[in-house]
Amino acid sequence: MEHWLWILLAALFFECKGEDKVMQPSGDVPAAEGDSVTLNCTFETSYPNPTLFWYKQSVNSYPEYILKLVSKKVYNAEDFPTDRFGAELKDKSVPLKIQKLELSDSAVYYCALQPTVTGNSSTVDENLWSKDNTILLYIH
């Protein structure tokens, strides 16, 4: 078989596409109970309409599906209502906005790109403290 034909077959087999990546910044973000926070997630993919996911993992628990974003439409899991958890596709970014923060929001948050490429995680820290009857959360 011709040399060029082997290259063509190899290219078709490996689909000749770039590597998919998900990036989540780290760092503490203080917030009071009842406030809103935004957890950022950027991604790189060769797919024109990627499917993105957000997951929450509480201490000593398994990751819970929060929502997915497909073709600019958001689908929330039943336990994560749209009035508190939301995301919007902005170019190559899909930030998760959590509103009306509760103590139970303390967890590790993962952004994922189908077929499950995850970046660093963002953590709503369990180190909570009170000042003037306001509970503060640390998100990193």
Secondary structure, 3 states (H helix, E strand, C coil): CCHHHHHHHHHHHHCCCCCCEEECCCCCEEEECCCCEEECCEEECCCCCCEEEEEEECCCCCCEEEEEEECCEEEECCCCCCCCEEECCECCECCEEECCCCHHHCEEEEEEECCCEECCCEEECCCCEEECCEEEEEEC
